[in-house]
Amino acid sequence: MEEPKERVRVVRVEEHNALTAVLDADYDALYRFYILSGLRLREALLRKDQIDFVLHTIEVRRKGGKIVTLPITPAMESVLRECWDDHPEWVLTYVAERTRDGRKKGERYRITASGWKTCIGDAGGPRP
């Protein structure tokens, strides 16, 4: 079967400004990495074992299950290293604001796609 033509999504200046106004530092790191990498949101929520700083590559599972290796640019590496020591398994994480649903206030947890959508609310911007 022929694959559908890729849809390109560009973030408008107004959307970018609305998003950056509502993001805290943890979600800002995800947003910056997401824009720099061009990955889909779920692909950008990386575990440490997917990243090789020696080879400057990231392995991601694409939609449909295909695993691909992508290069890490210097800007992407900067964001990844900024977050690297925050959690033992996940790269992009957030600090829980309160204790609930098995999470403890002040501890770090991986960012999820639903957490991202909750964070941006009605700010607009790219919908992964």
Secondary structure as GFF3:
##gff-version 3
##sequence-region A 1 128
A	DSSP	alpha_helix	13	22	.	.	.	ID=ss1
A	DSSP	alpha_helix	25	37	.	.	.	ID=ss2
A	DSSP	alpha_helix	41	44	.	.	.	ID=ss3
A	DSSP	three_ten_helix	48	50	.	.	.	ID=ss4
A	DSSP	beta_strand	51	52	.	.	.	ID=ss5
A	DSSP	beta_strand	57	61	.	.	.	ID=ss6
A	DSSP	beta_strand	67	71	.	.	.	ID=ss7
A	DSSP	alpha_helix	74	83	.	.	.	ID=ss8
A	DSSP	three_ten_helix	84	86	.	.	.	ID=ss9
A	DSSP	beta_strand	93	95	.	.	.	ID=ss10
A	DSSP	beta_strand	108	110	.	.	.	ID=ss11
A	DSSP	alpha_helix	113	120	.	.	.	ID=ss12
###
